[in-house]
Structure formats: structure tokens, C-alpha cells
Amino acid sequence: MARFTVMILAVVLAFLVAMPVPGVTAKKYTVGDNKFWNPNINYTIWAQGKHFYLGDWLYFVYDRNQHNILEVNKTDYENCNAEHPIRNYTRGAGRDIVPLNVTKHYYLLDGKGGCYGGMKLAVKVEKLPPPPKAAPVKSIGSVSMVTSLVQFIIPFALLRMTW
């Protein structure tokens, strides 16, 4: 009887472990898509309709000799002022990442003069919305039978155990 109980418990545990759990992954946004980080692109339009969530990241591809990526405050962003950056994301290769790891507005611009050519981007980073509620599970013969077995066998097995 003990082996049978252990087998039932193993089947129930295997069933519970095998249930799919929806995964959440960060999303990589290539800024400007296939036009990348270049002058005369409206990055406000590029960002429209996109939702940026905590953990996502922006990937900038650009000519490292002509451009860079600076984070500035809102006023400096609006005035294309790169004099007092909050952070410089430029690492020198022209392939740089801005991790969106704080819920806030990020104001990014090209500090080498490209801001006036439209090379500025503002994104609002939000917390990930809660997952949708699962639909109620209808009783299926085998599932309700397993539930009944678990409810009966586990207490019975515990009573039968000798310490």
C-alpha cells in the first residue's frame, strides 16, 4: 500500500510540475529598427505604440565617431542640451545598451549635435502589468479523480505510517 501511495504522490507531483507557467521575458528594442540611431529620423514616432516595461532594454546602433547616447533631464532634453548628462551610455563601439531598470521617464539624446537632427528619444518605463486571471478550471473526470485520490490517500497514508 505504501508503494501505491508513493506512486500516486509521484504522479500528482509530476502533473503539477508539468503544468505550463507563463514566462515573462525582457524585450530588446533596436532603436530606429533597421534605420538605427541616425539623424533625420523621428524617434517620437518610432516609440509610439510601444510599451516599455521594467527589465526591457534599448539597443542603439550608430557610427561611434559621429554620435553618442546621453541620458539627460526633461528640460535638457527639450532644449537639446548635452552639457550636464545624468549618464553616458556610450561605450565606444557604436553598439550600446540602455537597460530600462527603473520605472521612470528616460530622456536620451545624441550629445554630439545630433539632437537637432532629431536624435532624441523619450520613453516611459512602467511596471509589467499583472498577468490575466486564469479561467476557472472545469472538473474533468481524471483530474477530479486524482484530486479525490490525493485527498483520501495522503491522510490515509499518514495514518498508516509507523514512526
Secondary structure, 3 states (H helix, E strand, C coil): CHHHHHHHHHHHHHHHHHCCCCCCCCCEEECCHHHCCCCCCCHHHHHCCCCEECCCEEEEECCCCCCCCEEECHHHHHCCCCCCCCEECCCCCCEEEEECCCCCEEEEECCCCHHHHCCEEEEEEECCCCCCCCCCCCCCHHHHHHHHHHHHHHHHHHHHCCC
